[in-house]
Amino acid sequence: MDLQRFEKQAGRTRVLESRQEGDSEMSEVQRKLATYFPDLRDDDLRKLEEDALSRNTLRRIEKAITDEVRTRGYTPDFLNDLGYIGTIQQLVVEAVFGYWSQNQKAAGLKDTYGRVLEKIRIRRANSSWIWPVPSKRTVDRRVNECASNNARENHILDPKTGKPRIIQDHIDSNDSYYRPNPVMFEQAIKEAART
C-alpha cells in the first residue's frame, strides 16, 4: 500500500515538473493552476484556465486555495438602520420591565410582542413611528439581541455596567421567557444607599 502511494506521489511530481519545465505550450495561468491541481489532465487545465480568464477569477481561486480569501457577508438594508433596531430594542426592554412590574414574573415572547405592538400603535397614532410595523419574528430577534452581552447586537447595553438590561429567565416547550437583569436593580439599590 505504501509503495503504491509512493509511486503515485512520484508520478505526480514527475507530471508537475514536466508541466512546469518542459511544456512550452502551457500558459502562465496553466502553470499556476497545475501547481495547485497536479492531478488534473491538460484538457481540464485548459478548461479551468478558460473559466478563470473569462470570469477574471484566477486571483480569487489562488487566494481561496491559500486561505487568503475574505468575503463580505450580506446585511439587509433594514439592519443598517440602527435607529429602527435601537427603537425596537428599547420598546422590548420597556415591555419586559412593564410585564415584570405588573405580574412579578418573566415575560414570554408572545407577551413581549403584544406589548411592543401596543406601544407602536400609540406611536403611530401620534405620528412618531416612521418605520413599518415589525413582524413577530423581528421582535423575537430584538428580544434575543437585548439579552446578549455582544455590543454589536445589543445597541442599548446599560452604560454604567455594560451588561444587558434583560436576561433570559427560562425556556419552556412553548416559549422563551425574559426578565429584567438583577444587576440593574443592584446598581439602583447601591446608588439609593449612597444618597
N, CA and C of each residue as an Amber inpcrd file, in Angstrom:
protein
   585
   0.8200000  -1.1930000   0.0000000   0.0000000   0.0000000   0.0000000
   0.8670000   1.2610000   0.0000000   1.9090000   1.2750000   0.8360000
   2.7870000   2.4360000   0.8990000   3.5700000   2.5990000  -0.4010000
   3.9280000   1.4710000  -1.0250000   4.6610000   1.5290000  -2.2860000
   3.7990000   2.1610000  -3.3770000   2.5050000   1.7870000  -3.4160000
   1.6060000   2.3710000  -4.4060000   1.4370000   3.8720000  -4.1780000
   1.3020000   4.2570000  -2.9170000   1.1570000   5.6730000  -2.5960000
   2.4140000   6.4450000  -2.9960000   3.5990000   5.8400000  -2.7450000
   4.8550000   6.4850000  -3.0910000   4.9660000   6.6530000  -4.6000000
   4.6110000   5.5920000  -5.3550000   4.6790000   5.6700000  -6.8090000
   3.7130000   6.7200000  -7.3480000   2.5310000   6.7850000  -6.7670000
   1.5470000   7.7780000  -7.2010000   2.0650000   9.1890000  -6.9420000
   2.6610000   9.4030000  -5.7520000   3.2160000  10.7180000  -5.4190000
   4.3840000  11.0450000  -6.3360000   5.2210000  10.0650000  -6.6100000
   6.3550000  10.2890000  -7.5060000   5.8590000  10.6110000  -8.9070000
   4.7920000   9.9380000  -9.3360000   4.2090000  10.2160000 -10.6520000
   3.6640000  11.6320000 -10.7240000   3.0160000  12.0580000  -9.6590000
   2.5030000  13.4390000  -9.6130000   3.6360000  14.4400000  -9.7250000
   4.7050000  14.1780000  -8.9930000   5.8440000  15.0920000  -9.0030000
   6.4400000  15.1670000 -10.4050000   6.5960000  13.9930000 -11.0760000
   7.1490000  13.9860000 -12.4290000   6.2420000  14.7470000 -13.3980000
   4.9270000  14.5410000 -13.2790000   3.9900000  15.2420000 -14.1570000
   4.0670000  16.7410000 -13.9160000   4.1130000  17.1250000 -12.6520000
   4.1780000  18.5390000 -12.3140000   5.4630000  19.1720000 -12.8380000
   6.6080000  18.4640000 -12.6620000   7.8750000  19.0010000 -13.1440000
   7.8750000  19.1250000 -14.6620000   7.3120000  18.1060000 -15.3310000
   7.2850000  18.1790000 -16.8020000   6.3660000  19.3020000 -17.2630000
   5.2940000  19.5000000 -16.5460000   4.3920000  20.5910000 -16.9120000
   5.0750000  21.9350000 -16.7280000   5.8230000  22.0800000 -15.6390000
   6.4100000  23.3860000 -15.3320000   7.6250000  23.6880000 -16.1990000
   8.4390000  22.6660000 -16.4710000   9.6860000  22.9270000 -17.1940000
   9.5820000  22.6580000 -18.6870000   9.1300000  21.4620000 -19.0220000
   9.2400000  21.0130000 -20.3970000   8.1320000  21.4680000 -21.3200000
   6.9530000  21.7130000 -20.8320000   5.8130000  22.0120000 -21.6890000
   5.7700000  23.5020000 -21.9920000   6.2590000  23.8590000 -23.1530000
   6.2930000  25.2800000 -23.5100000   4.9240000  25.7710000 -23.9610000
   4.0010000  24.8340000 -24.2630000   2.6730000  25.2360000 -24.6930000
   1.7960000  25.6890000 -23.5360000   2.1990000  25.3680000 -22.3280000
   1.3910000  25.7610000 -21.1650000   1.5370000  27.2530000 -20.9100000
   0.4220000  27.8900000 -20.6740000   0.4610000  29.3170000 -20.3610000
   0.8370000  29.4950000 -18.8910000   1.0830000  30.7240000 -18.5150000
   1.4240000  31.0310000 -17.1210000   0.2720000  30.6640000 -16.1810000
  -0.9360000  30.9030000 -16.6350000  -2.1150000  30.5740000 -15.8350000
  -2.1900000  29.0740000 -15.6020000  -1.9470000  28.2880000 -16.6880000
  -1.9910000  26.8380000 -16.5410000  -0.8940000  26.3360000 -15.6080000
   0.2520000  26.9470000 -15.6480000   1.3320000  26.5380000 -14.7390000
   0.9360000  26.7830000 -13.2840000   0.3360000  27.9470000 -13.0380000
  -0.1050000  28.2270000 -11.6660000  -1.1710000  27.2350000 -11.2250000
  -2.1300000  26.9720000 -12.1250000  -3.1850000  26.0180000 -11.7800000
  -2.6140000  24.6210000 -11.5830000  -1.6060000  24.2640000 -12.3730000
  -1.0040000  22.9340000 -12.2540000  -0.3120000  22.7580000 -10.9080000
   0.2140000  23.8490000 -10.3380000   0.8460000  23.7150000  -9.0180000
  -0.1840000  23.4090000  -7.9410000  -1.3810000  23.9510000  -8.0940000
  -2.4300000  23.7080000  -7.1080000  -3.2010000  22.4200000  -7.3660000
  -3.3090000  22.0470000  -8.6570000  -4.0830000  20.8670000  -9.0300000
  -3.2090000  19.9170000  -9.8580000  -2.2570000  19.2140000  -9.2410000
  -1.3450000  18.3630000 -10.0090000  -2.0350000  17.1560000 -10.6510000
  -3.1910000  16.7590000 -10.1720000  -3.8710000  15.5790000 -10.7060000
  -4.6960000  15.8620000 -11.9540000  -4.8950000  17.1200000 -12.2970000
  -5.7320000  17.4500000 -13.4480000  -5.0220000  17.1350000 -14.7650000
  -5.8150000  16.7020000 -15.7310000  -5.2790000  16.4720000 -17.0750000
  -5.1140000  17.8170000 -17.7670000  -4.3590000  17.8030000 -18.8620000
  -4.1100000  19.0430000 -19.5960000  -5.3990000  19.6600000 -20.1340000
  -6.3400000  18.8020000 -20.6000000  -7.6180000  19.3230000 -21.1020000
  -8.3870000  20.0350000 -19.9980000  -8.3780000  19.4300000 -18.8140000
  -9.0800000  20.0430000 -17.6840000  -8.4260000  21.3590000 -17.2860000
  -7.0950000  21.3980000 -17.3500000  -6.3960000  22.6500000 -17.0340000
  -6.7780000  23.7480000 -18.0210000  -6.8850000  23.4030000 -19.3030000
  -7.2700000  24.4100000 -20.3060000  -8.6780000  24.9370000 -20.0370000
  -9.6020000  24.0090000 -19.7120000 -10.9750000  24.4360000 -19.4150000
 -11.0230000  25.3220000 -18.1770000 -10.2630000  24.9350000 -17.1480000
 -10.2240000  25.7310000 -15.9280000  -9.6200000  27.1020000 -16.2040000
  -8.5840000  27.1340000 -17.0650000  -7.9820000  28.4180000 -17.4200000
  -8.9830000  29.3000000 -18.1570000  -9.7530000  28.7140000 -19.0950000
 -10.7470000  29.4890000 -19.8270000 -11.7850000  30.0700000 -18.8710000
 -12.2370000  29.2530000 -17.9320000 -13.2130000  29.7450000 -16.9530000
 -12.6160000  30.8490000 -16.0960000 -11.3830000  30.6280000 -15.6450000
 -10.7460000  31.6160000 -14.7720000 -10.5380000  32.9310000 -15.5060000
 -10.0990000  32.8550000 -16.7540000  -9.8560000  34.0840000 -17.5110000
 -11.1600000  34.7650000 -17.9120000 -12.1790000  33.9660000 -18.2710000
 -13.4320000  34.5810000 -18.6870000 -14.1180000  35.2820000 -17.5220000
 -13.9340000  34.7800000 -16.3400000 -14.5760000  35.3950000 -15.1670000
 -13.6070000  36.2250000 -14.3370000 -12.3430000  36.2790000 -14.7800000
 -11.3190000  37.0260000 -14.0650000 -11.2500000  36.5810000 -12.5940000
 -11.2320000  35.2770000 -12.4100000 -11.2650000  34.7470000 -11.0430000
  -9.9990000  34.0030000 -10.6510000  -8.9760000  34.0400000 -11.4730000
  -7.7640000  33.2980000 -11.1320000  -7.1960000  33.7560000  -9.7900000
  -7.1670000  35.0510000  -9.5760000  -6.6380000  35.5710000  -8.3220000
  -7.4800000  35.0910000  -7.1430000  -8.8110000  35.0570000  -7.3230000
  -9.6810000  34.5790000  -6.2500000  -9.4960000  33.0840000  -6.0120000
  -9.2870000  32.3340000  -7.0960000  -9.0370000  30.8960000  -6.9380000
  -7.7550000  30.6820000  -6.1500000  -6.7000000  31.4200000  -6.5100000
  -5.4330000  31.2870000  -5.7920000  -5.5900000  31.6410000  -4.3210000
  -6.2920000  32.7300000  -4.0510000  -6.4810000  33.1410000  -2.6590000
  -7.3120000  32.1320000  -1.8770000  -8.3350000  31.5780000  -2.5250000
  -9.1690000  30.5840000  -1.8500000  -8.3650000  29.3410000  -1.5100000
  -7.4730000  28.9610000  -2.4020000  -6.6590000  27.7720000  -2.1520000
  -5.6620000  28.0460000  -1.0470000  -5.1080000  29.2280000  -1.0080000
  -4.1110000  29.5540000   0.0120000  -4.7240000  30.1680000   1.2650000
  -6.0530000  30.0940000   1.4180000  -6.7650000  30.5720000   2.6080000
  -6.5920000  32.0620000   2.8640000  -6.5260000  32.8500000   1.8180000
  -6.4030000  34.2900000   1.9960000  -7.6870000  35.0240000   1.6320000
  -8.7510000  34.2660000   1.4110000  -9.9900000  34.8910000   0.9390000
 -10.7520000  35.5240000   2.0940000 -11.2250000  36.7200000   1.8830000
 -12.0750000  37.4150000   2.8430000 -13.3330000  37.8320000   2.0950000
 -14.4650000  37.3580000   2.5370000 -15.7040000  37.7130000   1.8590000
 -16.5540000  38.5730000   2.7730000 -17.2960000  39.4760000   2.1680000
 -18.2210000  40.2920000   2.9340000 -19.5290000  39.5420000   3.0650000
 -20.0880000  39.5960000   4.2360000 -21.3910000  38.9890000   4.4440000
 -22.4900000  39.9070000   3.9530000 -23.6360000  39.3360000   3.7170000
 -24.7850000  40.1200000   3.2730000 -25.4930000  40.6880000   4.4880000
 -25.7690000  41.9800000   4.4660000 -26.5140000  42.6340000   5.5230000
 -27.7460000  43.2860000   4.9070000 -28.9370000  42.8790000   5.3160000
 -30.1420000  43.5220000   4.7840000 -30.1580000  45.0150000   5.1170000
 -30.8210000  45.7920000   4.2810000 -30.8360000  47.2480000   4.4320000
 -31.3900000  47.6940000   5.7800000 -32.4450000  47.0170000   6.2580000
 -33.0530000  47.4920000   7.5000000 -32.1170000  47.2890000   8.6940000
 -31.1470000  46.3590000   8.5870000 -30.2000000  46.1760000   9.6930000
 -29.1890000  47.3160000   9.7530000 -29.0200000  48.0250000   8.6460000
 -28.1350000  49.1860000   8.6550000 -28.7930000  50.3860000   9.3200000
 -30.0990000  50.3350000   9.4690000 -30.8390000  51.4220000  10.1150000
 -30.8320000  51.1810000  11.6280000 -29.7900000  51.6520000  12.2750000
 -29.6400000  51.4020000  13.7180000 -30.7120000  52.0970000  14.5370000
 -31.3010000  53.1540000  14.0050000 -32.4020000  53.8140000  14.7050000
 -33.5990000  52.8950000  14.8410000 -33.9100000  52.1730000  13.7810000
 -35.0320000  51.2280000  13.7830000 -34.7670000  50.0980000  14.7780000
 -33.5810000  49.5130000  14.6980000 -33.2460000  48.3960000  15.5880000
 -33.1900000  48.8730000  17.0360000 -32.5330000  49.9950000  17.2740000
 -32.4290000  50.5160000  18.6370000 -33.7800000  50.8680000  19.2340000
 -34.6700000  51.4060000  18.4030000 -36.0090000  51.7560000  18.8860000
 -36.7910000  50.5080000  19.2730000 -36.7360000  49.4910000  18.4230000
 -37.4420000  48.2480000  18.7590000 -36.8390000  47.6240000  20.0140000
 -35.5090000  47.6570000  20.1320000 -34.8770000  47.1080000  21.3330000
 -35.3120000  47.8730000  22.5780000 -35.4240000  49.1780000  22.4700000
 -35.8720000  49.9730000  23.6150000 -37.3060000  49.6170000  23.9820000
 -38.1520000  49.4410000  22.9720000 -39.5420000  49.0420000  23.2380000
 -39.5990000  47.6530000  23.8730000 -38.7230000  46.7660000  23.4530000
 -38.6630000  45.4150000  24.0340000 -38.3050000  45.4920000  25.5090000
 -37.2890000  46.2800000  25.8360000 -36.8800000  46.4160000  27.2340000
 -38.0110000  47.0080000  28.0620000 -38.6660000  48.0370000  27.5460000
 -39.8010000  48.6260000  28.2610000 -40.9170000  47.6100000  28.4580000
 -41.1590000  46.7750000  27.4490000 -42.2170000  45.7650000  27.5560000
 -41.8800000  44.7250000  28.6150000 -40.6300000  44.2740000  28.6430000
 -40.2290000  43.2630000  29.6330000 -40.2680000  43.8510000  31.0440000
 -39.7670000  45.0770000  31.2130000 -39.8090000  45.7220000  32.5350000
 -41.2560000  45.9450000  32.9690000 -42.1140000  46.3830000  32.0350000
 -43.5210000  46.6110000  32.3610000 -44.2290000  45.3300000  32.7600000
 -43.9700000  44.2450000  32.0450000 -44.5950000  42.9620000  32.3680000
 -44.1240000  42.4840000  33.7370000 -42.8280000  42.6480000  34.0020000
 -42.2720000  42.2350000  35.3030000 -42.8990000  43.0610000  36.4270000
 -43.0320000  44.3440000  36.1990000 -43.5990000  45.2320000  37.2110000
 -45.0570000  44.8900000  37.4940000 -45.7980000  44.5470000  36.4680000
 -47.2170000  44.2700000  36.6250000 -47.4960000  42.8710000  37.1640000
 -46.7390000  41.8710000  36.7250000 -47.0490000  40.4750000  37.0530000
 -46.0400000  39.7870000  37.9680000 -44.8960000  40.4140000  38.2330000
 -43.8220000  39.8320000  39.0390000 -43.3840000  38.4600000  38.5170000
 -43.3930000  38.3050000  37.2120000 -42.8560000  37.0870000  36.6050000
 -42.2930000  37.4320000  35.2320000 -41.5120000  36.4900000  34.7000000
 -40.8380000  36.7180000  33.4210000 -41.8440000  36.8000000  32.2820000
 -41.5180000  37.6180000  31.2980000 -42.3890000  37.8230000  30.1390000
 -42.0060000  36.8690000  29.0240000 -42.9980000  36.2290000  28.4360000
 -42.7620000  35.3720000  27.2810000 -42.6480000  36.2040000  26.0150000
 -42.1760000  35.5590000  24.9640000 -42.0410000  36.2700000  23.6900000
 -43.3920000  36.7600000  23.1780000 -44.4310000  35.9610000  23.3930000
 -45.7740000  36.3630000  22.9430000 -46.2470000  37.6090000  23.6900000
 -46.0320000  37.6280000  25.0180000 -46.4240000  38.7890000  25.8170000
 -45.6330000  40.0310000  25.4110000 -44.3450000  39.8320000  25.1860000
 -43.4840000  40.9460000  24.8030000 -43.9150000  41.5160000  23.4640000
 -44.2170000  40.6450000  22.5130000 -44.6390000  41.1100000  21.1970000
 -45.9400000  41.9120000  21.2930000 -46.8790000  41.4330000  22.0900000
 -48.1390000  42.1550000  22.2630000 -47.9300000  43.5410000  22.8430000
 -47.0550000  43.6460000  23.8320000 -46.7860000  44.9550000  24.4400000
 -46.0520000  45.8850000  23.4700000 -45.1150000  45.3320000  22.7090000
 -44.3920000  46.1510000  21.7250000 -45.3630000  46.6710000  20.6640000
 -46.2610000  45.8050000  20.1850000 -47.2490000  46.2570000  19.1920000
 -48.1460000  47.3590000  19.7430000 -48.5250000  47.2320000  21.0040000
 -49.3650000  48.2680000  21.6160000 -48.6180000  49.6010000  21.6650000
 -47.3410000  49.5620000  22.0200000 -46.5500000  50.8010000  22.0590000
 -46.3960000  51.3950000  20.6560000 -46.2550000  50.5290000  19.6480000
 -46.1310000  51.0150000  18.2720000 -47.4490000  51.6290000  17.8070000
 -48.5720000  51.0220000  18.1800000 -49.8800000  51.5930000  17.8060000
 -50.0400000  52.9930000  18.3830000 -49.6310000  53.1760000  19.6170000
 -49.7120000  54.5010000  20.2470000 -48.8190000  55.4930000  19.5060000
 -47.6060000  55.0680000  19.1670000 -46.6960000  55.9620000  18.4480000
 -47.1960000  56.2720000  17.0400000 -47.8160000  55.3020000  16.3910000
 -48.3720000  55.5650000  15.0540000 -49.5240000  56.5540000  15.1320000
 -50.3230000  56.4600000  16.1810000 -51.4330000  57.4040000  16.3530000
 -50.9040000  58.8180000  16.5700000 -49.7430000  58.9370000  17.2110000
 -49.1150000  60.2430000  17.4420000 -48.2270000  60.6690000  16.2790000
 -48.1510000  59.8380000  15.2350000 -47.2890000  60.0790000  14.0660000
 -45.8120000  60.1290000  14.4310000 -45.4070000  59.4290000  15.4690000
 -43.9960000  59.4020000  15.8340000 -43.3280000  58.0840000  15.4440000
 -44.0650000  57.1920000  14.8160000 -43.4880000  55.9260000  14.3450000
 -43.3450000  56.0190000  12.8310000 -42.0910000  56.0250000  12.3320000
 -41.8340000  56.2520000  10.9100000 -41.5190000  54.9670000  10.1470000
 -41.3710000  53.8560000  10.8420000 -40.9730000  52.6000000  10.2080000
 -42.1730000  51.6820000  10.0210000 -42.0080000  50.6210000   9.2370000
 -43.0980000  49.6410000   9.1280000 -43.2560000  48.8770000  10.4410000
 -44.4170000  48.3290000  10.6690000 -44.6610000  47.5520000  11.8870000
 -43.8780000  46.2500000  11.7700000 -43.0520000  45.9340000  12.7570000
 -42.2330000  44.7190000  12.6670000 -43.0730000  43.4610000  12.8530000
 -42.6000000  42.3780000  12.2620000 -43.2660000  41.0850000  12.4340000
 -42.8920000  40.5180000  13.8090000 -43.5840000  39.4780000  14.2050000
 -43.2860000  38.8380000  15.4890000 -41.8580000  38.2950000  15.4830000
 -41.4550000  37.7540000  14.3720000 -40.1050000  37.1990000  14.2730000
 -39.0330000  38.2780000  14.4670000 -39.2860000  39.4520000  13.9040000
 -38.3420000  40.5640000  14.0730000 -38.2510000  40.9720000  15.5370000
 -39.3930000  41.0700000  16.2080000 -39.3850000  41.4370000  17.6330000
 -38.7010000  40.3420000  18.4470000 -38.9430000  39.0740000  18.1120000
 -38.2800000  37.9750000  18.8150000 -36.7570000  38.0790000  18.6910000
 -36.2910000  38.4300000  17.5000000 -34.8390000  38.6080000  17.3170000
 -34.3110000  39.7500000  18.1800000 -35.0640000  40.8640000  18.2150000
 -34.6160000  42.0030000  19.0270000 -34.6050000  41.6360000  20.5120000
 -35.5430000  40.7980000  20.9530000 -35.5460000  40.3600000  22.3520000
 -34.2660000  39.5700000  22.6330000 -33.9280000  38.6450000  21.7410000
 -32.7020000  37.8600000  21.9270000 -31.4650000  38.7490000  21.9100000
 -31.4600000  39.7610000  21.0370000 -30.3290000  40.6860000  20.9840000
 -30.2250000  41.4880000  22.2770000 -31.3620000  41.8960000  22.8410000
 -31.3480000  42.6790000  24.0820000 -30.8040000  41.8690000  25.2540000
 -30.9220000  40.5620000  25.2010000 -30.4230000  39.7100000  26.2770000
 -28.9690000  39.3020000  26.0490000 -28.3640000  39.8130000  24.9980000
 -26.9930000  39.4440000  24.6370000 -25.9830000  40.4220000  25.2310000
 -24.7970000  39.9120000  25.5470000 -23.6910000  40.7600000  26.0140000
 -22.9360000  41.3980000  24.8530000 -23.2090000  40.9600000  23.6410000
 -22.4980000  41.4250000  22.4620000 -22.9570000  42.8420000  22.0950000
 -22.0410000  43.7710000  22.1430000 -22.3750000  45.1750000  21.8710000
 -22.7150000  45.4160000  20.4040000 -22.2960000  44.5310000  19.5030000
 -22.6540000  44.6890000  18.0940000 -24.1240000  44.3590000  17.8590000
 -24.6830000  43.4840000  18.6970000 -26.1010000  43.1330000  18.5790000
 -26.9610000  44.0160000  19.4630000 -26.5410000  44.1680000  20.6810000
 -27.3340000  44.8730000  21.6860000 -26.9230000  46.3400000  21.6930000
 -27.7510000  47.1850000  21.1140000 -27.4180000  48.6060000  20.9850000
 -27.8170000  49.4250000  22.2120000 -28.4170000  48.7660000  23.1990000
 -28.8550000  49.5090000  24.3770000 -28.3340000  48.8550000  25.6610000
 -27.0750000  48.4150000  25.6490000 -26.4610000  47.8970000  26.8730000
 -26.4700000  48.9860000  27.9370000 -26.5310000  48.5740000  29.1950000
 -26.5070000  49.5490000  30.2750000 -25.1700000  50.2860000  30.2480000
 -25.1730000  51.6090000  30.1520000 -23.9130000  52.3480000  30.0310000
 -23.0350000  52.2620000  31.2820000 -23.6240000  52.0780000  32.4560000
 -22.8350000  52.0350000  33.6880000 -22.1570000  50.6930000  33.8890000
 -22.8840000  49.6180000  33.6280000 -22.3400000  48.2830000  33.9000000
 -21.8720000  47.5640000  32.6450000 -22.3530000  47.9660000  31.4760000
 -22.0180000  47.2740000  30.2430000 -22.7170000  45.9280000  30.1230000
 -23.7300000  45.7250000  30.9270000 -24.4930000  44.4620000  30.9410000
 -25.8120000  44.6560000  30.2010000 -26.3960000  43.5430000  29.7200000
 -27.7120000  43.6630000  29.0880000 -28.7760000  44.0400000  30.1070000
 -29.7880000  44.7460000  29.6610000 -30.8440000  45.2000000  30.5740000
 -31.8530000  44.1140000  30.8900000 -31.9690000  43.1250000  29.9900000
 -32.8380000  41.9840000  30.2700000 -32.0320000  40.7050000  30.0890000
 -32.4700000  39.6310000  30.7400000 -31.8070000  38.3420000  30.6010000
 -32.8600000  37.2740000  30.3510000 -32.4100000  36.1710000  29.7950000
 -33.3390000  35.0660000  29.5780000 -33.5370000  34.3370000  30.8980000
 -34.7960000  34.1720000  31.2810000 -35.1240000  33.5160000  32.5440000
 -35.1470000  32.0040000  32.3690000 -35.9730000  31.5370000  31.4740000
 -36.0400000  30.1060000  31.1940000 -36.7150000  29.8730000  29.8430000
 -36.5670000  28.6380000  29.3670000 -37.1880000  28.2580000  28.0990000
 -38.1950000  27.1630000  28.3990000 -39.3640000  27.3470000  27.8790000
 -40.4760000  26.4180000  28.0400000 -40.6520000  25.7040000  26.6960000
 -41.4420000  24.6780000  26.6580000 -41.6700000  23.9980000  25.3790000
 -42.4160000  24.8960000  24.3940000 -43.1370000  25.8790000  24.8840000
 -43.9160000  26.7600000  24.0230000 -43.2740000  28.1230000  23.7920000
 -42.4220000  28.5910000  24.7040000 -41.9780000  29.9770000  24.6490000
 -40.6570000  30.1460000  25.3930000 -39.9950000  31.2720000  25.1590000
 -38.8280000  31.6910000  25.9340000 -39.2690000  32.8440000  26.8190000
 -38.7200000  32.9170000  28.0190000 -39.1460000  33.9380000  28.9780000
 -37.9630000  34.8080000  29.3750000 -38.2320000  36.1070000  29.4790000
 -37.1960000  37.0970000  29.7740000 -37.6370000  37.9500000  30.9450000
 -36.6450000  38.4280000  31.7070000 -36.9260000  39.2850000  32.8520000
 -35.8430000  40.3500000  32.9360000 -36.0850000  41.3900000  33.7270000
 -35.0430000  42.4130000  33.8920000 -33.7870000  41.8130000  34.5230000
 -32.6520000  42.3370000  34.1500000 -31.3800000  41.8680000  34.6980000
 -31.2660000  42.3380000  36.1450000 -31.0510000  41.4190000  37.1060000
 -30.9490000  41.8230000  38.5150000 -29.8170000  42.8170000  38.7730000
 -28.8090000  42.8270000  37.9210000 -27.7030000  43.7780000  38.0830000
 -28.2310000  45.2090000  38.0260000 -29.2550000  45.4380000  37.2250000
 -29.8410000  46.7750000  37.1180000 -30.4140000  47.2230000  38.4650000
 -31.0580000  46.2980000  39.1800000 -31.6450000  46.6320000  40.4690000
 -30.5640000  46.8120000  41.5310000 -29.5280000  45.9740000  41.4810000
 -28.4330000  46.1040000  42.4380000 -27.7670000  47.4660000  42.3000000
 -27.5780000  47.8990000  41.0530000 -26.9730000  49.2050000  40.7990000
 -27.8510000  50.3180000  41.3730000 -29.1640000  50.2100000  41.1720000
 -30.0870000  51.2330000  41.6790000 -30.0920000  51.2480000  43.2020000
 -30.0300000  50.0720000  43.8190000 -30.0090000  49.9910000  45.2900000
 -28.7380000  50.6220000  45.8440000 -27.6030000  50.3590000  45.2130000
 -26.3290000  50.9510000  45.6510000 -26.3570000  52.4720000  45.5280000
 -26.9210000  52.9690000  44.4400000 -26.9980000  54.4240000  44.2630000
 -27.9390000  55.0580000  45.2660000 -29.0570000  54.3790000  45.5620000
 -30.0040000  54.9020000  46.5500000 -29.3820000  54.8960000  47.9550000
 -28.5620000  53.9130000  48.2570000 -27.9260000  53.8340000  49.5710000
 -26.8910000  54.9480000  49.7610000 -26.2770000  55.3880000  48.6980000
 -25.2720000  56.4540000  48.7830000 -25.9000000  57.7970000  49.0850000
 -27.1360000  58.0050000  48.6670000 -27.7620000  59.3230000  48.8690000
 -28.5240000  59.4110000  50.1740000
